[in-house]
Amino acid sequence: MGLYSEAIALDPTNEKLYCNRSMCNGALKQWDKCEIDAKSALERDDKYIKAYFWLVKSSVSRLHGWHISSTSTYHAPCPLSL
């Protein structure tokens, strides 16, 4: 993640860097950071579909505490799941 931050410092106009850092934050379930980076990517390219995916995934996960798989299957949290 640190390398994405370094790359963004060198090229703050590159939406792909923000989106990829958003994906990393999502993998770590850091939904607030994931959402911020997805929005930053969309500020640079409002047609970037991958950034919309991470924006929605982070927003829904943060607000509802749901786990969303990469295949867009939604699962409510289960006390037995890990």
MDTraj code that builds the backbone (N, CA, C; nanometers):
import mdtraj as md
import numpy as np

residues = "MET GLY LEU TYR SER GLU ALA ILE ALA LEU ASP PRO THR ASN GLU LYS LEU TYR CYS ASN ARG SER MET CYS ASN GLY ALA LEU LYS GLN TRP ASP LYS CYS GLU ILE ASP ALA LYS SER ALA LEU GLU ARG ASP ASP LYS TYR ILE LYS ALA TYR PHE TRP LEU VAL LYS SER SER VAL SER ARG LEU HIS GLY TRP HIS ILE SER SER THR SER THR TYR HIS ALA PRO CYS PRO LEU SER LEU".split()
xyz = np.array([
    [0.0831, -0.1181, 0.0000],
    [0.0000, 0.0000, 0.0000],
    [0.0876, 0.1245, 0.0000],
    [0.1974, 0.1187, 0.0683],
    [0.2875, 0.2320, 0.0737],
    [0.3404, 0.2704, -0.0636],
    [0.3617, 0.1705, -0.1495],
    [0.4106, 0.2003, -0.2840],
    [0.3059, 0.2756, -0.3658],
    [0.1784, 0.2420, -0.3464],
    [0.0733, 0.3185, -0.4152],
    [0.0738, 0.4632, -0.3675],
    [0.0915, 0.4842, -0.2394],
    [0.0964, 0.6206, -0.1861],
    [0.2156, 0.6967, -0.2435],
    [0.3298, 0.6290, -0.2554],
    [0.4467, 0.6923, -0.3154],
    [0.4211, 0.7261, -0.4623],
    [0.3590, 0.6344, -0.5344],
    [0.3298, 0.6577, -0.6759],
    [0.2306, 0.7723, -0.6933],
    [0.1310, 0.7809, -0.6049],
    [0.0342, 0.8902, -0.6106],
    [0.1034, 1.0239, -0.5868],
    [0.2000, 1.0266, -0.4964],
    [0.2752, 1.1497, -0.4711],
    [0.3503, 1.1937, -0.5973],
    [0.3961, 1.0978, -0.6759],
    [0.4680, 1.1287, -0.7995],
    [0.3743, 1.1637, -0.9148],
    [0.2555, 1.1023, -0.9176],
    [0.1593, 1.1256, -1.0257],
    [0.0176, 1.1325, -0.9686],
    [-0.0194, 1.2456, -0.9082],
    [-0.1508, 1.2574, -0.8434],
    [-0.2693, 1.2633, -0.9401],
    [-0.2445, 1.2606, -1.0701],
    [-0.3537, 1.2637, -1.1675],
    [-0.3932, 1.1245, -1.2157],
    [-0.3225, 1.0218, -1.1726],
    [-0.3440, 0.8856, -1.2214],
    [-0.4543, 0.8165, -1.1414],
    [-0.5717, 0.8058, -1.2025],
    [-0.6868, 0.7456, -1.1345],
    [-0.6662, 0.5986, -1.1015],
    [-0.5874, 0.5290, -1.1812],
    [-0.5651, 0.3858, -1.1571],
    [-0.4924, 0.3620, -1.0248],
    [-0.4019, 0.4519, -0.9897],
    [-0.3299, 0.4370, -0.8636],
    [-0.4250, 0.4501, -0.7448],
    [-0.5148, 0.5482, -0.7505],
    [-0.6132, 0.5646, -0.6428],
    [-0.7055, 0.4430, -0.6347],
    [-0.7473, 0.3951, -0.7508],
    [-0.8388, 0.2802, -0.7514],
    [-0.7704, 0.1546, -0.6979],
    [-0.6463, 0.1329, -0.7357],
    [-0.5757, 0.0151, -0.6857],
    [-0.5494, 0.0239, -0.5356],
    [-0.5211, 0.1446, -0.4866],
    [-0.5058, 0.1603, -0.3415],
    [-0.6403, 0.1397, -0.2723],
    [-0.7477, 0.1820, -0.3377],
    [-0.8825, 0.1574, -0.2855],
    [-0.9075, 0.0071, -0.2722],
    [-0.8665, -0.0685, -0.3743],
    [-0.8823, -0.2135, -0.3719],
    [-0.8038, -0.2743, -0.2553],
    [-0.6828, -0.2261, -0.2332],
    [-0.6020, -0.2761, -0.1209],
    [-0.6700, -0.2468, 0.0125],
    [-0.7211, -0.1242, 0.0272],
    [-0.7922, -0.0897, 0.1510],
    [-0.9167, -0.1755, 0.1681],
    [-0.9840, -0.2055, 0.0581],
    [-1.1003, -0.2927, 0.0647],
    [-1.0637, -0.4334, 0.1099],
    [-0.9521, -0.4833, 0.0602],
    [-0.9070, -0.6166, 0.1006],
    [-0.8768, -0.6214, 0.2503],
    [-0.8343, -0.5073, 0.3042],
    [-0.8062, -0.4984, 0.4480],
    [-0.9301, -0.4564, 0.5286],
    [-1.0429, -0.4395, 0.4589],
    [-1.1700, -0.3971, 0.5190],
    [-1.1580, -0.2609, 0.5875],
    [-1.0747, -0.1772, 0.5307],
    [-1.0630, -0.0384, 0.5759],
    [-1.1540, 0.0446, 0.4845],
    [-1.2847, 0.0340, 0.5113],
    [-1.3860, 0.0836, 0.4184],
    [-1.3841, 0.2347, 0.4011],
    [-1.3529, 0.3102, 0.5052],
    [-1.3472, 0.4559, 0.4912],
    [-1.2370, 0.4967, 0.3934],
    [-1.1208, 0.4379, 0.4077],
    [-1.0088, 0.4685, 0.3177],
    [-1.0384, 0.4195, 0.1766],
    [-1.1016, 0.3042, 0.1679],
    [-1.1400, 0.2486, 0.0377],
    [-1.2331, 0.3450, -0.0354],
    [-1.3306, 0.3973, 0.0355],
    [-1.4274, 0.4901, -0.0241],
    [-1.3599, 0.6211, -0.0670],
    [-1.2722, 0.6731, 0.0155],
    [-1.2030, 0.7984, -0.0172],
    [-1.1211, 0.7830, -0.1453],
    [-1.0483, 0.6729, -0.1567],
    [-0.9663, 0.6524, -0.2762],
    [-1.0518, 0.6266, -0.4000],
    [-1.1621, 0.5560, -0.3848],
    [-1.2517, 0.5345, -0.4995],
    [-1.3076, 0.6680, -0.5485],
    [-1.3455, 0.7539, -0.4555],
    [-1.3948, 0.8870, -0.4940],
    [-1.2852, 0.9685, -0.5609],
    [-1.1631, 0.9574, -0.5119],
    [-1.0511, 1.0287, -0.5728],
    [-1.0273, 0.9813, -0.7159],
    [-1.0393, 0.8509, -0.7384],
    [-1.0245, 0.7979, -0.8747],
    [-1.1342, 0.8530, -0.9652],
    [-1.2566, 0.8595, -0.9135],
    [-1.3683, 0.9083, -0.9943],
    [-1.3608, 1.0584, -1.0208],
    [-1.2976, 1.1324, -0.9314],
    [-1.2758, 1.2749, -0.9575],
    [-1.1846, 1.2939, -1.0785],
    [-1.0965, 1.1992, -1.1020],
    [-1.0027, 1.2078, -1.2128],
    [-1.0587, 1.1465, -1.3406],
    [-1.1464, 1.0481, -1.3271],
    [-1.2096, 0.9848, -1.4436],
    [-1.3465, 0.9332, -1.4014],
    [-1.4499, 1.0092, -1.4366],
    [-1.5851, 0.9741, -1.3913],
    [-1.6473, 0.8579, -1.4691],
    [-1.5736, 0.7990, -1.5609],
    [-1.6222, 0.6827, -1.6361],
    [-1.5480, 0.5543, -1.5962],
    [-1.4717, 0.5603, -1.4903],
    [-1.3885, 0.4468, -1.4482],
    [-1.4739, 0.3489, -1.3672],
    [-1.5206, 0.2455, -1.4342],
    [-1.6157, 0.1503, -1.3759],
    [-1.5594, 0.0804, -1.2532],
    [-1.4342, 0.0417, -1.2567],
    [-1.3723, -0.0285, -1.1433],
    [-1.3791, 0.0587, -1.0170],
    [-1.3627, 0.1902, -1.0320],
    [-1.3710, 0.2801, -0.9166],
    [-1.5132, 0.2853, -0.8621],
    [-1.6133, 0.2813, -0.9511],
    [-1.7521, 0.2766, -0.9041],
    [-1.7778, 0.1501, -0.8241],
    [-1.7220, 0.0375, -0.8707],
    [-1.7377, -0.0882, -0.7975],
    [-1.6859, -0.0743, -0.6548],
    [-1.5651, -0.0190, -0.6392],
    [-1.5066, -0.0063, -0.5057],
    [-1.5794, 0.0974, -0.4214],
    [-1.6329, 0.2005, -0.4849],
    [-1.7115, 0.2991, -0.4110],
    [-1.8376, 0.2347, -0.3537],
    [-1.9079, 0.1593, -0.4350],
    [-2.0309, 0.0935, -0.3888],
    [-1.9984, -0.0131, -0.2855],
    [-1.8980, -0.0943, -0.3135],
    [-1.8615, -0.2008, -0.2195],
    [-1.8240, -0.1432, -0.0832],
    [-1.7437, -0.0377, -0.0832],
    [-1.7020, 0.0210, 0.0445],
    [-1.8189, 0.0869, 0.1161],
    [-1.9041, 0.1549, 0.0416],
    [-2.0180, 0.2235, 0.1038],
    [-2.1143, 0.1248, 0.1684],
    [-2.1484, 0.0207, 0.0945],
    [-2.2423, -0.0794, 0.1473],
    [-2.1797, -0.1541, 0.2648],
    [-2.0561, -0.1925, 0.2514],
    [-1.9891, -0.2666, 0.3581],
    [-1.9759, -0.1829, 0.4844],
    [-1.9409, -0.0566, 0.4663],
    [-1.9226, 0.0318, 0.5822],
    [-2.0556, 0.0608, 0.6505],
    [-2.1574, 0.0879, 0.5737],
    [-2.2860, 0.1262, 0.6319],
    [-2.3632, 0.0092, 0.6922],
    [-2.3501, -0.1073, 0.6320],
    [-2.4323, -0.2209, 0.6753],
    [-2.3529, -0.3345, 0.7376],
    [-2.2233, -0.3281, 0.7330],
    [-2.1424, -0.4346, 0.7904],
    [-2.1542, -0.5648, 0.7148],
    [-2.1872, -0.5574, 0.5862],
    [-2.2023, -0.6782, 0.5051],
    [-2.0691, -0.7188, 0.4457],
    [-2.0571, -0.8490, 0.4205],
    [-1.9426, -0.8999, 0.3449],
    [-1.9894, -0.9147, 0.2007],
    [-1.9154, -0.8563, 0.1067],
    [-1.9516, -0.8657, -0.0343],
    [-1.8374, -0.9345, -0.1073],
    [-1.8669, -1.0437, -0.1724],
    [-1.7625, -1.1155, -0.2442],
    [-1.7345, -1.0475, -0.3776],
    [-1.6246, -1.0830, -0.4384],
    [-1.5871, -1.0224, -0.5656],
    [-1.6786, -1.0661, -0.6791],
    [-1.7631, -1.1655, -0.6570],
    [-1.8564, -1.2090, -0.7609],
    [-1.9921, -1.1412, -0.7448],
    [-1.9972, -1.0377, -0.6620],
    [-2.1183, -0.9581, -0.6386],
    [-2.2294, -1.0361, -0.5697],
    [-2.1949, -1.1402, -0.4977],
    [-2.2919, -1.2124, -0.4169],
    [-2.2899, -1.1499, -0.2782],
    [-2.4051, -1.1112, -0.2289],
    [-2.4135, -1.0422, -0.1008],
    [-2.4485, -1.1404, 0.0083],
    [-2.3750, -1.1349, 0.1185],
    [-2.3982, -1.2217, 0.2323],
    [-2.4091, -1.1364, 0.3588],
    [-2.5124, -1.1597, 0.4355],
    [-2.5202, -1.0946, 0.5658],
    [-2.4172, -1.1595, 0.6565],
    [-2.3636, -1.0845, 0.7518],
    [-2.2647, -1.1445, 0.8424],
    [-2.3243, -1.2617, 0.9199],
    [-2.2457, -1.3647, 0.9368],
    [-2.2906, -1.4847, 1.0063],
    [-2.1930, -1.5127, 1.1200],
    [-2.2433, -1.5361, 1.2413],
    [-2.1522, -1.5599, 1.3523],
    [-2.0652, -1.6834, 1.3337],
    [-2.1058, -1.7760, 1.2479],
    [-2.0281, -1.8987, 1.2273],
    [-1.9231, -1.8841, 1.1174],
    [-1.9326, -1.7775, 1.0345],
    [-1.8372, -1.7619, 0.9253],
    [-1.7112, -1.6921, 0.9736],
    [-1.6015, -1.7187, 0.9047],
    [-1.4724, -1.6577, 0.9393],
    [-1.4353, -1.5579, 0.8347],
])
top = md.Topology()
chain = top.add_chain()
for i, resn in enumerate(residues, 1):
    res = top.add_residue(resn, chain, resSeq=i)
    for name in ("N", "CA", "C"):
        top.add_atom(name, md.element.get_by_symbol(name[0]), res)
traj = md.Trajectory(xyz[None], top)
